Amino acid sequence: MSEELSYVIVTPYSIRKSRTGGILARLISRTGLDLVGARMFAPGKELTEKYASLLVTDPEPRHRATQELIRNYVLENFQPGAIRPRVMVLLFKGEDATAKILNAVGHIVNERTSGETIRDTFGDYLTDAEGKVTYFEPAVLVPPDSKTAEAHLRLWAEYSDTEGGLLTDVVQFAPDANVQKTLVLIKPDNFRYPNARPGGVIDVFSRTGLSIIGMKVHRMSVAQAEQFYGPVLEALEERKQEPAGKEARAAIEKAFGFPLNDTVEKSLGQLLGPLSARNAWESILKFMAGSAPSECPADQRDLPGSEKCIALVYQGVDAVRKIREVLGPTDPSKAPPGSIRREFGQSMMVNAAHASDSPENAAREMGIVQINDNGFKQIIDSAFSSK
């Protein structure tokens, strides 16, 4: 077995029906592969036609007929019309990646099973009494083999700058609508091992009715983490001062056996509060980037960290409020039932996801994680550069 880079394209229909989370959950948990990249696309006519031209390759009549259905589906559903379709391209890496993805996705055939595969659950293949296909929705598109995967990925990489990235002008809204963009990070606690949690978190966010217009797999550097969570340090310094003073006073009184007054307690808080805040802040940064600033050599501060996130940009009316309501408060124990942090969070830090608290902070945070940076193309170029 050899390590491969392969892909899954989530179709415009699956995205519109908010099936992205369920599909991603199946892909990660069923294949055990590493999700290494992702990018949103609004394909133009040229990319659509070039991709469609590569889809029919199988000489076996039954499989070729399915590939022809997929080719026609792409030509009909990917090209811009009154509405510009959005597609999501996911990059997976691992041993025999293409075969594992095929196994999880399944084939579109008339003989249905009970939801074992992604296409059983999310796709449709309906025929009339004569066996003619009357309705076809593949849910996702995948390559049949590793050689084909390479050809397809090289094509998508070629157009990834011009037709991929942050799709700010694709979804249409009423002229007077309060349209906002907000950033979500699916945090590293969801990626400790291959499981359905990342997709489950996205599935809950889909309840907002908002549109995903940007996506990337991101490994936050220590420098990015410091910038991203800079405002948190300021808040912690203020919040930690009083409890630090009280805890220090109690500890000293117990150790030395004599009482301290309130003035001493306040002084202890002023001294120890910033130290306690800094310690808590460094723990957050280590959780997000894999290394705390105090542990990170200067020449490694700007390198991608060891921890993985999924960065998503949602767009829609009152997007910031809607996302934060579904996310729930920072403390999972105080989050309402059905919220992401109640269902997936463990602690104040290990709480499943981050969401921007204002449109202004969303813009700031998107800049820090470089949401429109084309790491997608870099991954593909690197994987196939020696061939």
Helices and strands as residue ranges (DSSP letters): E 3-10, H 12-16, H 20-31, E 34-41, H 45-53, H 61-77, E 87-95, H 97-105, H 118-122, E 124-127, E 133-137, E 140-141, H 146-158, E 179-186, G 188-191, H 197-205, G 206-208, E 211-218, H 222-228, H 230-256, H 262-289, G 293-295, G 298-300, E 309-317, H 319-327, G 332-334, H 340-344, E 353-355, H 359-368, H 375-384
